[in-house]
Amino acid sequence: MTLDVLSFQDPTPSIHHQQQYIISQQQQVKHTQRPNPNMALDGYMLSPNLRFVRKIGAGTYGLIYLVENINTGRKYAAKMLLKQPPFKQGDPKDSSGNKKIIQQHFYQYFLANPMPEPTPMNLEYIKQEQTHQYQFMTEIQLHLKVHHHPNVISIHQVYELQQFAIVILLDYFEQGDLFGNIIDKQIFQNHQGDKQLLMKNAMLQLIDAVEYCHQQNVYHCDLKPENIMIYYNPEYKRSDNSCIIDYNELHLVLIDFGLAMSSNLICCNACRGSSFYMAPERTTNFNTHRTVRNLVDLSQYHSIEINNTTVNESNSKYLPTLAGDIWSLGVLFINITCSRNPWPIASFNNSHNDVFKSYILNNNKDILASILPISKQFNRLLDMIFQLNPNDRISLPHLYQQVIKCNFFKDTPVHHHHSPTTATVHARRHTVVPEVLNSKHAQKVNEQLYTPPETVRYNSYASEDDENIEEGEYEYQEQEDPQNNKYYYQQQSTPSNQIYAHVPKFNLETPSNSVVYLE
């Protein structure tokens, strides 16, 4: 009997075979990459290895697409920004029109270039460069300084498409952003395990991210659920010795550093962020608002001349940038625990803002506990965050420890029985296992609040309704009030940014705009 001798074949494809496969894929793309009426890029090639799958976001300056590596199957989020974005003539604030033009420009480019070869950029050079030709390069630079932290989305590569656009290749989070997971999926309310432990897992990760950014002199300035991507495993079972932060259960990452700053001080006339989450010093000029001047001793803030600017009453004071992010964390904590917003904007002049006015002007610190299903302990913690004077707000390390000890819903002691550390997190981690809130208690009704609709449209990486930071939707005019002879701010905004003006009950909803405005 003889045996047939079979020649040995290496199961690993040769370089030649890999090249042949890539060529066949490229030929297939050229065959299928034809004009389509809706100008979608689905199926087109971003590079010889990356293929567009579907659009997951849009902004005024660019698009965000899900892309897939045709060799490995790995998926990424590709944020594409035009170097010279066009605007609709006659109406530069027509965001929907601008987005259609942006989509058309990208579509025409990739239709004319069926197999583009984007040039990888030197990430270290971007990070170290002092000045940049394009504003979004500053965004990338600040992002690169912090993207190695586990709670900041990673940048894998930055590509240049000739003089046409910049492409940022990011991690892809299939489950979307925190907003949709709070409202649509209700992950915190529907969690089968310890709800408070899951909430603290989220809160502590956010504090960690903000603190790390602060240590690297990066201040996000636009913290909101839409700018936080999420991984959540509802089937995961914690062990008895696990700590609060557990990425196997829940993992949050910050995205979108478009409004981020490197300066630890921000001018008193700067409006920067999204209205629900902006601190009062971002919505009101503390140095010119008489009510604020009666409540806050502004002598503690020095007048600074920067870049040879003419110093006047409007721009003479500089306030701590970090304090604005700490305020935003407080609003996020209410989002996480109650699926609500405490107020539409931290301003004294909005007509639908009785809660905020009572909280600050009347010093009614119990009003949040009366309209939200929270404990007195959590209410006190929020008071440490929501201080009108930025210098009086709680520090991040103190906030971290207070979150660990806090029972959000009942005024009963919390119990510790988990291991304080793991190999994957810092040594300061602790675990709290408090009494779990009965979900029925969250149905408490108040005129200022209402249950969000079952399905709310939300964004992923960048909302379809998201506006560009340079559009400056907010404009403040200081006028004399004839009744009390006090100055007040009158807010003027475009119809697209008046979401909160028509919502007397503050559901968890973020206005479409993240804005930058200097008086």
C-alpha positions in Angstrom: 0.0 0.0 0.0 1.3 3.4 -0.9 0.4 6.7 0.5 -0.1 9.7 -1.6 2.3 12.4 -0.7 0.6 15.7 -0.2 2.7 18.8 -0.6 2.8 21.0 2.5 0.9 24.3 2.1 1.4 27.2 4.6 -2.1 28.1 5.9 -0.9 31.7 6.1 -1.6 33.5 2.8 1.5 34.7 1.1 2.2 38.3 0.4 1.4 37.6 -3.2 -2.0 36.1 -2.3 -2.8 39.0 0.0 -1.9 41.5 -2.8 -4.1 39.6 -5.3 -6.9 39.6 -2.8 -6.6 43.4 -2.3 -6.5 43.9 -6.1 -9.6 41.8 -6.5 -11.4 43.8 -3.8 -10.3 47.1 -5.5 -11.5 45.9 -8.8 -14.9 44.9 -7.3 -15.1 48.4 -5.7 -14.4 50.1 -9.0 -17.1 48.0 -10.6 -19.7 48.9 -7.9 -18.7 52.4 -7.1 -21.3 54.1 -9.3 -23.2 57.4 -8.9 -26.2 57.2 -6.5 -29.0 59.7 -6.1 -28.6 60.2 -2.3 -24.9 60.9 -2.5 -24.1 58.2 0.1 -20.6 56.9 0.3 -21.6 53.4 1.4 -19.4 50.9 -0.4 -16.9 53.5 -1.6 -13.2 53.2 -0.6 -11.5 55.6 1.8 -8.2 54.0 1.1 -6.9 50.7 -0.4 -7.8 49.0 2.8 -10.7 50.9 4.3 -14.2 50.8 2.9 -17.1 53.1 3.9 -20.0 51.2 5.5 -22.5 53.9 6.5 -22.8 57.4 7.8 -23.0 57.7 11.6 -22.8 61.5 12.0 -22.6 64.8 10.3 -21.6 68.3 11.3 -21.1 71.7 9.6 -17.5 71.0 8.6 -17.6 67.3 7.9 -18.9 63.8 8.1 -18.4 60.8 10.3 -18.6 57.4 8.7 -18.3 53.8 9.9 -15.5 52.3 7.9 -14.2 48.7 7.7 -10.8 47.3 7.0 -11.4 44.9 4.1 -8.5 42.7 5.2 -9.1 42.3 8.9 -12.8 43.2 9.2 -12.0 45.7 12.0 -14.3 48.7 12.1 -13.5 52.3 12.8 -15.2 55.7 13.0 -13.7 58.0 10.3 -14.2 61.7 11.1 -13.7 63.6 7.9 -13.2 67.4 8.0 -13.0 69.7 5.0 -10.0 71.9 4.9 -12.0 74.7 3.3 -15.7 74.1 4.1 -18.2 75.8 1.8 -21.2 77.7 3.2 -24.5 78.3 1.6 -24.4 81.8 0.1 -26.7 84.3 1.7 -27.3 82.3 4.9 -24.2 80.9 6.6 -26.3 79.6 9.5 -28.4 77.3 7.4 -27.0 74.1 8.9 -29.1 71.6 7.0 -28.1 73.3 3.7 -24.5 73.3 4.7 -24.6 69.6 5.6 -26.0 68.8 2.2 -23.2 70.8 0.5 -20.6 69.0 2.7 -22.1 65.6 1.8 -22.0 66.6 -1.9 -18.4 67.7 -1.7 -17.3 64.4 -0.2 -19.4 62.4 -2.6 -18.0 64.1 -5.6 -14.5 63.7 -4.3 -14.7 59.9 -3.8 -16.7 59.4 -7.0 -13.9 61.0 -8.9 -11.3 59.2 -6.8 -12.5 55.5 -6.6 -9.2 54.4 -5.0 -7.8 57.3 -3.0 -4.5 56.9 -1.2 -4.6 59.2 1.9 -1.3 60.3 3.3 -0.7 59.4 7.0 0.3 62.4 9.1 2.9 62.4 11.8 1.0 62.3 15.0 3.9 63.5 17.1 4.4 66.5 14.9 0.7 67.4 15.2 1.0 67.1 19.0 4.1 69.3 19.2 3.3 71.9 16.6 2.7 75.3 18.1 0.4 76.8 15.4 -1.9 75.2 12.9 -3.3 76.4 9.7 -6.7 74.9 10.4 -8.8 75.2 13.6 -9.6 71.5 13.7 -5.9 70.7 13.9 -5.9 72.2 17.3 -8.8 69.9 18.2 -6.7 66.9 17.0 -3.6 68.2 18.9 -5.4 68.4 22.2 -7.1 65.1 21.7 -3.7 63.4 21.0 -2.4 64.6 24.3 -5.0 62.6 26.2 -6.1 59.8 23.9 -4.0 57.2 25.6 -6.2 57.3 28.7 -8.8 54.5 28.7 -11.7 56.9 29.1 -10.7 59.0 26.1 -11.4 57.7 22.6 -8.3 56.6 20.8 -7.0 58.1 17.6 -5.5 55.4 15.4 -4.3 57.6 12.6 -4.8 61.0 11.0 -4.8 61.1 7.2 -4.6 63.9 4.7 -6.6 63.7 1.5 -4.5 66.1 -0.5 -5.7 69.7 0.0 -9.3 68.5 0.3 -9.8 67.1 3.8 -8.4 65.6 7.0 -9.5 62.1 8.2 -9.3 61.1 11.8 -9.5 57.3 12.4 -11.1 56.6 15.8 -12.3 53.6 17.7 -15.9 52.6 16.8 -18.4 52.1 19.6 -21.3 50.1 18.2 -23.7 50.9 21.1 -23.6 54.6 20.5 -23.4 57.5 22.9 -24.5 57.9 26.5 -27.6 59.9 25.6 -29.2 57.1 23.6 -28.2 54.6 26.3 -29.9 56.6 29.0 -33.1 57.5 27.0 -33.7 54.7 24.5 -32.0 51.7 26.2 -32.4 53.0 29.8 -29.4 51.0 30.8 -29.2 52.4 34.3 -32.9 52.0 35.1 -33.1 48.5 33.5 -29.9 47.2 35.0 -30.6 43.8 36.7 -27.7 44.2 39.1 -26.8 47.0 41.6 -28.1 50.1 39.8 -26.1 52.5 42.0 -22.9 50.6 41.4 -23.4 50.9 37.7 -24.1 54.6 38.0 -20.9 55.0 40.1 -19.0 53.0 37.6 -20.0 55.6 35.0 -19.5 58.7 37.2 -16.0 57.7 38.4 -14.8 57.0 34.9 -16.0 60.5 33.9 -14.2 62.0 36.8 -11.0 60.1 35.9 -11.2 61.3 32.3 -11.7 64.9 33.2 -8.9 64.8 35.9 -6.5 63.2 33.5 -7.2 65.8 30.8 -6.7 68.5 33.5 -3.3 67.1 34.4 -2.4 67.3 30.7 -3.7 70.9 30.5 -6.6 69.9 28.4 -10.1 71.1 29.2 -13.0 69.6 27.3 -15.5 72.5 27.7 -18.4 70.5 26.0 -19.1 67.6 28.3 -22.6 66.1 27.5 -24.0 62.6 26.9 -23.7 63.0 23.2 -19.9 63.4 23.6 -19.5 60.2 25.6 -19.4 56.9 23.8 -20.3 53.7 25.6 -19.8 50.0 25.9 -22.2 48.2 28.2 -22.6 44.4 28.8 -25.9 43.8 30.6 -25.1 40.1 31.0 -21.9 40.7 32.9 -21.9 39.5 36.5 -19.7 41.2 39.0 -17.6 39.2 41.4 -17.8 39.9 45.1 -14.3 41.4 45.1 -14.7 43.6 42.1 -14.2 47.4 42.4 -16.5 50.1 41.3 -14.8 50.9 38.0 -15.1 47.7 35.9 -14.6 48.1 32.1 -16.0 44.6 31.5 -19.4 45.9 32.8 -19.3 49.5 31.4 -16.8 51.5 29.6 -17.2 55.2 28.8 -14.9 57.4 26.6 -14.9 61.1 25.9 -15.1 62.2 22.2 -15.2 65.5 20.3 -12.5 67.9 21.5 -13.7 70.6 19.1 -14.3 73.1 22.0 -11.3 71.9 24.1 -8.8 74.4 25.5 -5.3 74.2 26.8 -5.6 77.3 29.0 -6.5 76.9 32.6 -8.2 80.3 32.5 -11.2 81.4 30.4 -12.4 85.0 29.8 -15.5 86.1 31.6 -17.2 87.0 28.3 -16.7 83.5 26.8 -19.8 81.4 26.0 -18.4 77.9 25.3 -20.4 74.6 25.4 -23.9 73.3 25.2 -26.7 75.2 27.0 -27.9 72.4 29.4 -24.4 71.7 30.5 -22.7 75.1 30.6 -21.7 76.6 33.9 -23.3 80.0 34.7 -20.0 81.9 34.0 -20.3 80.6 30.4 -23.8 81.9 29.9 -23.4 85.2 31.8 -20.6 87.7 32.0 -19.9 87.8 35.7 -18.0 91.0 35.5 -20.8 93.1 34.0 -23.9 91.3 35.5 -24.9 93.3 38.6 -26.8 90.4 40.2 -23.7 88.2 39.9 -21.5 90.9 41.2 -23.7 91.1 44.3 -23.4 87.4 44.9 -19.7 86.7 44.0 -16.7 88.6 45.2 -14.9 89.1 41.8 -11.8 90.7 43.4 -10.5 87.1 43.8 -10.2 86.9 40.1 -7.4 88.9 38.6 -7.5 91.0 35.5 -5.2 89.7 32.8 -4.1 91.2 29.5 -3.7 88.4 26.9 -2.4 88.9 23.3 -2.3 92.7 23.7 -6.1 92.9 23.9 -7.7 96.1 25.1 -8.9 95.4 28.6 -12.3 96.7 29.5 -15.1 95.7 31.9 -16.4 93.1 29.5 -13.2 91.1 29.2 -11.0 92.0 32.2 -11.7 88.9 34.4 -10.4 85.4 33.8 -12.0 82.4 35.5 -10.8 78.8 36.0 -11.6 76.7 33.0 -11.7 73.4 35.0 -14.6 74.7 37.1 -16.8 74.7 34.0 -16.1 71.0 33.4 -16.9 70.2 37.0 -20.3 71.9 36.7 -21.0 69.9 33.6 -20.2 66.7 35.5 -22.9 67.6 38.0 -25.5 67.9 35.3 -24.3 64.6 33.8 -24.7 62.9 37.2 -28.3 63.9 37.3 -28.7 62.6 33.7 -27.3 59.2 34.8 -29.3 58.9 38.0 -32.6 60.5 37.1 -32.7 60.6 33.3 -33.4 64.3 33.6 -31.9 67.8 33.3 -32.1 70.1 36.3 -32.7 73.2 34.2 -32.5 74.3 30.5 -29.6 76.7 31.0 -27.7 78.0 34.0 -28.8 81.6 33.4 -30.8 84.1 35.3 -32.7 85.5 32.4 -34.3 82.6 30.6 -38.1 82.7 31.0 -38.4 79.0 31.7 -35.8 78.8 34.4 -37.5 79.1 37.7 -35.6 76.1 39.2 -32.2 77.6 38.5 -33.2 81.1 39.7 -34.6 79.7 42.9 -31.6 77.5 43.4 -29.1 80.4 43.1 -30.9 83.6 43.8 -33.1 82.4 46.7 -30.5 79.9 47.9 -33.2 77.2 47.8 -30.8 74.2 47.9 -33.6 71.8 48.6 -35.5 72.4 45.3 -33.6 69.7 43.4 -34.5 67.1 46.1 -38.1 68.2 45.9 -38.4 67.7 42.1 -35.9 64.8 41.7 -36.1 61.3 43.4 -32.7 61.9 45.1 -31.5 61.6 48.7 -30.5 64.5 50.9 -26.9 63.2 50.7 -26.9 63.4 46.9 -28.5 66.8 47.1 -25.7 68.0 49.3 -23.1 66.6 46.8 -24.8 68.5 44.0 -24.7 71.6 46.0 -20.9 71.2 46.3 -20.8 71.1 42.5 -23.4 73.8 41.6 -21.7 76.7 43.3 -22.1 80.0 41.5 -18.6 81.0 42.4 -16.3 78.8 40.3 -13.6 78.9 43.0 -16.1 77.4 45.5 -16.8 74.3 43.5 -15.7 70.9 44.8 -12.3 69.6 43.6 -12.2 66.5 41.4 -10.4 64.3 44.0 -13.0 65.3 46.6 -15.8 64.7 44.2 -14.4 61.2 43.5 -14.5 60.3 47.2 -17.9 61.8 47.7 -19.4 59.8 44.8 -18.0 56.6 46.3 -19.7 57.3 49.7 -22.9 58.7 48.4 -26.3 56.8 48.4 -28.1 58.6 45.6 -31.6 57.7 46.5 -31.9 56.9 50.2 -30.6 58.6 53.3 -29.1 55.3 54.7 -25.4 54.4 55.1 -23.7 52.6 52.3 -21.9 49.3 52.8 -18.4 48.4 51.5 -17.6 44.7 50.9 -15.7 44.7 47.7 -12.0 44.7 47.0 -10.7 48.3 46.8 -8.3 47.7 43.9 -7.7 45.7 40.7 -4.8 45.4 38.4 -6.6 47.5 35.7 -7.4 50.6 37.7 -5.8 53.0 40.1 -5.1 52.0 43.7 -7.7 54.4 45.0 -10.7 52.5 43.6 -13.4 51.5 46.1 -16.7 49.7 45.8 -19.9 50.7 47.4 -23.0 48.4 47.5 -25.9 50.6 48.7 -29.6 49.9 48.8 -30.9 49.8 45.3 -33.5 52.4 44.3 -36.9 50.9 43.5 -37.5 52.0 39.9 -41.1 52.9 40.8 -39.8 55.7 42.9 -38.4 57.3 39.8 -41.9 57.9 38.6 -42.3 60.8 40.9 -44.2 63.6 39.1 -43.3 67.2 39.2 -44.4 70.1 37.0 -40.8 70.8 36.1 -40.1 67.3 34.8 -41.6 64.7 32.5 -40.7 61.3 31.3 -38.9 61.4 28.0 -40.5 59.8 25.0 -39.7 56.1 24.5 -37.6 56.8 21.3 -35.5 59.9 21.0 -33.3 60.6 18.1 -29.7 60.9 19.3 -26.3 61.1 17.8 -23.2 58.9 17.5 -19.9 60.7 17.4 -21.6 63.7 15.9 -25.3 64.3 15.7 -27.2 64.7 12.5 -28.5 67.9 14.2 -25.1 69.0 15.6 -24.0 72.4 14.7 -20.5 73.6 14.2 -18.8 75.4 17.0 -18.1 78.5 15.1 -21.7 79.3 14.3 -22.2 81.3 17.5 -25.9 80.7 18.0 -26.0 82.6 21.3 -25.9 86.4 21.3 -26.2 88.3 24.6 -27.3 91.9 24.9 -27.0 93.7 28.1 -30.0 96.0 28.7 -31.3 98.1 31.5 -34.2 96.7 33.4 -36.5 99.6 34.3 -38.2 97.8 37.2 -35.2 97.0 39.3 -32.4 99.0 37.6 -30.4 95.8 37.3 -28.6 94.7 34.2 -29.7 91.5 32.7 -28.9 89.4 29.6 -31.4 89.0 26.9 -30.7 85.8 24.9 -31.3 85.8 21.2 -31.0 82.6 19.2 -32.0 81.1 16.0 -35.1 78.9 15.8 -33.0 75.8 15.6 -31.5 76.5 19.0 -34.7 77.2 20.9 -35.4 73.6 22.0 -35.4 74.4 25.6 -37.4 77.6 25.1 -40.5 75.5 24.3 -40.0 72.8 26.9 -41.2 73.9 30.3 -40.5 70.5 31.7 -36.8 69.6 31.4 -36.5 66.1 29.9 -33.0 64.8 29.1 -32.4 66.6 25.9 -29.4 68.5 24.6 -29.7 71.4 22.3 -28.4 70.9 18.8 -25.6 73.4 19.2 -22.3 73.4 20.8 -21.2 77.0 20.6 -18.3 79.4 21.1 -19.1 83.0 21.6 -17.1 86.0 22.8 -18.8 89.3 23.5 
